Amino acid sequence: MALRKNWSHEETIVAFNLYCKIPFEKTCKTTPEVIKLAALLNRTPSAVGMKLGNFGRFDPELRQKNISGLKHGSKLDQKVWDEFNGNWDKLTYESEFLLERFRCERGQETIEADGVEDIPLPIGADIRQEATVRVNQGFFRKAVLAAHNLKCCITGLNLPQLLVASHIKSWKASDEATERTNPRNGLCLNALHDKAFDRGLMTIDTSFKIVFSKELYEAYPENIIKMFFRDYDGHKIIMPHRFIPQKDFIEWHNQFVFKGK
């Protein structure tokens, strides 16, 4: 019987990348993304599924739902979890860069989360800021949409072409290391409500309830407002299954973007 090959640091980083991009219930050997990553890493789908399940041990949202993940992980799993949560920007780019390297070595096609377009990764020795931003934004979109099961958290709309991974605390104001690529700084919104959120015409409070501004209600015809906005006012968002929005990001949006009730 062949000895099992230990997971390397690079392989574990790539596995966590996929963990972020698919719902936890899809972290199993039959999921297409798991099968593709297994081929990329020259491992079995079962081994990759177990590695993804190991990360579930550290996920606070899963613990709140009494989902424990797999119990027999390694110290390396904890190390990679902490590395991502300590510097999302750096580890996001590194994981995407490694994915591209493995793809080039194996001649494999791009791994995609269902319904989410991939952003091509530039190949070359120079890692430029523009490339980093573009790649990290692509990861952020996939992670936020996957956390919300590809559904708008306001309306439940599930057409990926009309969904946006909205930053709660704006990209410009966010800390480069810990906030810009952090999926807990995101909401999955349809294009209309994303624009309203970005312009301060709506927000969510720290109880995750939807709040629309007085300005919005005063400016437009009642029937249009009721259909697209008032019917959702005061309702709780459809909560993501992981990466629950951090309250400090919400408070920032309430204070610096929202135009008031």
N, C-alpha and C positions, 0 to 999 in steps of 0.2 A: 504494500500500500504506500502510495506517494505521501511524503510529509506535507502538511499544510504550510503554505508560505505565509509568513507573517506580513501583516499590512504595513506598508511604509507610511511615512508622514505625508508624502505627496498623494498617495492613493487615498488616504483618509480625508485629506482636504477636499479632493475631488468627490468623494462619497458624501461629505457634508454639503457640498454644493448641490448635489441632487436631492438630498434630504430637504433642503429649503424649497425646492422647486415643485415637489409633488406632495399631495396630502398624505398624512401619516398612514391612512388605511391602504395606500397604494405602495407602501414600502415592502413589497413582497416579490417573490421570485417570478411571478407571472406578469408583472407590470412591464410594458414595452420599454420604458425608460431604464428600468432595472436591468433588463436583458441586454440592452445596448451598452450600458456602462460595464456590465460583466464582460462582454466581448472586448471592450476597450482595455480593460485591466487584466484580461486573461484569467478571469475567475468565473466561478459558477454563479448563476443568478441567485441561488440560495445563499451563497456567501455574501453577496452584495446586499441582499434583502436583510440578512442578519446584521450586517454592519449598520445599515440605516436604522434598523430597530434598536440597535445599541444606543444611538443618539437620543432615542425617546426617553431614556432614563433621566436625562438632564433637562428635559423640556418642561418648564413650570406649568404651561397650559394643559399639557397632557396629564400631569399629576393632579391638577384640579378636577379633571374628568375621571379620575381613578384609572387612568391608563398609564401603566408603568414602563412600557417599552421592554426590551429584553434585558435580562439581569446580568448577563455574563459578558460585559464589555472589557475594554482595556484602559489603562491609564492614558494611552494615546488618544482614545476617543474623547476623554475629558479635556485633554490638552488642546485638541483641535476645537472643541466646543468653546473653550475659554478664549482661544486665539481669535476666533470669529467675533465673539461678543465683546472682546477688548478692542478690536480694530476691524470693523466691518469693511471699510474701504480697502485696506491693504489685502486682507484675506479674500475678499470677493474677486479682486483683480487676479490675485495669484491663482485662485482655483480655476478661473476661466482660462488663464494662460496655460495652466497645466492640462486642462481639458483639450485645448487646441493642440498642444504638443503631443498628447496621447493620440489624438485623431490623426495627426500627420504621420505618426509612427505606424499606426495601424491601418491607415486608409479608410477610416470609418466616417460615416456621415454624422452631421451635427445632431446632438441630443436635444430634444425640445420637450418642454412641458406642453401638454395637450392644448392646442388652440392658441399658443403664444408664439409669435414669430421670433426667430433668433436674430441677434445682431451680430454680423460677421466680426470676428476678432482679427485685428491687424497682425500680420506676422512680420517679425523683424527684431533686430537686437535692441533697438531703441524703444523704450517704454515712454511714450509721450503722454502728457497730461490729457490731451484731447481724447486719445484712445482710451485712457483709463476711465474718464468720465463716461464715455459712450458705452464701454463694456459694463461698468458698474451699474449704470442706469438700466441696462438690459437685464442684469441679474435682479435688480430691485423690482422691476416690473414682474418678472416671473415669480419671485418669492411672494410678493404681495398678492398677486392674483391667485396663486396656488393656495395661500393661506385662507383666502375667501372662497375657495372652491370654484373659481372662475365665475363669481356672481357679484353684481353690484351690491354693496352693503346697505344701500338705501332702498332700491326697488326690487332686487333679486334678478335683474336682467342678466342673462348668461350668454350674450353674444360677445365673444372676445374682441371682435373688431370695434366694438363700441365701449370697451372698458379701458380705464386709465388707472394706473397705480399713482395715486395722488400723494405727494408729500404733505404731511400735516404741518411740520415745521419746514419751511421752504428750503430748497437745496442751497440757496445762497446763504441763508442764515445758519445752516446746520454745521456742526463740527465735522470736519473732513473724516476723521478717524472713526467716530462712534455714532454719527447720526445720519449722514447722507445716504448710506447704503443699508442702514438698519431697517429691516422689514417692519419693526414696531413703530416706525415713523411713517407708515403708509396706510392708506385706505383704498379699497377697490371701489371705484365710482364709475358710473356711466358718464359719457362725455358731457352731458348737460350739467349734471350735478358737480362734476369735477370743475367745470368753469365757474359755477356759482361758489364753490368752496374756495377756489383760488382767488376770486374777486372779493371775498369776505361777505357774500350774500347769504352764506349758511356756514354752520359749524356743527360740531358735536360737543356736548359737555362732558365732564369727567365721569358721568354715569352712562356715557355712550348714547345719550339721547340726542335726536336731531333738532337743531334750532335754526330757524330762518330769521333774517333781519327784517326790521320794520321797513327799511327802504325798499326791499323787494316787494312787500305787500302793498306799498303805497304807489309804486311806479307802474304796475301793469294790471290789465283787466282781470277781474275776479275769477272768471271761468278758467283762464289759462293758469293763474296762480294755484287755484284749487287742484287742478288736474296734476300739475307737475311738482307742486311744493306743499301747499297747506295740508293735503291728505297725509303727508309724512311727518308733519311738525309734531314734536313731542314723542314720537315713536323711538324705540331703541333700534340702533343699527343691527343688521344681521351680523352677529359676531363671527370673526374668523376663528377657525379651529386651532390656530396657533399664531404666534406673533401678535398678541393682543396689543393694540395701540397704547403706548406709554402716556401716562397722564400729564407728564411735564411737556410733552409735545402738544397735547391738546390744549393745555393752559397757555402755551405760547401762541397758538392759533387764535384762541379766544381773546387774548390781550392785544396782539399786534396785527391781526388780519380781519377778524370779524367786525362788522360795522354796527353791531348792537341790535338788541331785540326791540 
